[in-house]
Amino acid sequence: DTVPAQSRADGVAVSATYSSSVLVFKVGEITLDARFSRDRYSADSFIEAAGLAALFTDFDIRAEVAGSRSGRGPQPDRYAHVERTGSKVRAVDVDLSGSVAESVARPPFGSWGVPPASDADRTGVIDPMSAFFALSDVVSERRDHRCEGRIPVFDGKARYDLRLEDGGHERVRTRAWRGEAIVCRAFYEPISGYDPEDYPSDDALRHPLVIWLAEYPEAGLYMPVRLHTRAGFGGVTIEATRLDVRAAG
């Protein structure tokens, strides 16, 4: 759906569903609801196992974020997620309103990583959800609309960078959107807050997450419509199956 140009001052609401698959097998589903005004944003998402994966694992993650918008991109105030695996549940709250991000986990982590994320590591960071909204600002703020730069991310324990490389333009077709998209390659660069057994493999670090961003000019947004990584067996593809961008009164 398109959004009247005048609605950008009043706000834009985004409602989307993404389906993830390995080879031809569906393994997960993601729902996202977000709202953007001239100077604020908020969003919540839900990730759950689906299809073939649901036969082998029982997990879901619910996350939410709220913050301000400025010429420096999204500036989150608070990020929180609740992760459930079977009967185990952990809630993580991250306060990003100060100069140094502070997080609380319930129940507490057994370890904060080797080494844990330092105060310096947690300065000037954003959360994982805001990182995807930051992609839109990275592209829209450049005159050539190239996807280049670096996004510092802290998820409540792990601190990493997303190093962006431009991949040009490609025509893409999903159930939710078709047309020419900007291709962005995001390389995952871990910094701190990882336990040795959780540190990404060389294979995972070698292959970028490739993101196809579709422009919604009336809303002033670039939204991911497809994501793909070659890491792991067969790689993982995530595609938008529903993407609704509309004026929010």
Order of alpha helices (4+ residues) and beta strands (2+ residues): alpha-beta-beta-beta-beta-beta-beta-beta-alpha-beta-beta-beta-alpha-beta-beta-beta
